Amino acid sequence: MRIIILPTAQHVANYAADRVVDILNTRSNPVLGLATGSTPIALYQELIARYQSSQVSFQQSVTFNLDEYIGIPDTHAQSYRTFMNHHLFEQIDIELANTYVPLAETTNVSELQRNAQEYEVKIQNAGGIDLQILGIGVNGHIGFNEPTSSFASRTRIKTLAESTVEANKRFFSDDEFQPHLALTMGIGTILESKAVLLMATGQSKANSVKAMIEGPLSAMCPASALQLHAAATIVLDEEAASELTLKDYYQWCEQKRQQLHEGSWV
Ligand code: PGA
């Protein structure tokens, strides 16, 4: 794991944007894995700004989102399709037909299972994901892979943890149906991405970040599966990094890495 600790959430977003732009500018058909939630919004704003200043184009890119709620239409204000259209896709030059979010409006189980399998095939047909952006839940989830999710899991139906439903309650009005099920990429699916970049900001993530980086490999902390990925970068603000035992070491590693790249390490 490469662990990068930066002063603020905006620095985290800038770093993530640099990584995304690098993929977009160096691959002929870049494939991005995208995430919803509060954390990546600052990244998307940064990408929009770079698009507007002609630093990057999304015309050739394909995107796959991690997850979608089951049982609400794509057009629902709280669907992840709506989130992505609003926070990113409608403000850049991407072909909407090249943006994929799991199809989960139906509540028919066999249809959902078919959609899940087809999602895996679409990812493979696109050549796999070059860079998967991730957030982390306070319970250590990635995508909607809640604690006890198999590290070998593929895109599938998942029941949300109570704490996740609680955390997302703020987006639904009292009389509105809030889904308790989702279609999510599996941990096995995520681990097949060529590179992953997990962003975490704020004090509320400090414990799950510690469990992911310094805890044992455990299905109780799904994000700990990233310890198995050969190209995983974890980018944190100071607050999210505040519980790390080896924080100074990670900062020292980054300093050394920079010196190595500059040729000034001896
Ligand atoms: P958040 O969600 O960015 O809204 O904190 C992260 C997640 O649950 O994956």
Residues whose N, C-alpha, C, O or C-beta is under 5 A from the ligand:
A	BS01	PGA	T36 G37 S38 T39 P40 G135 I136 G137 H141 G143
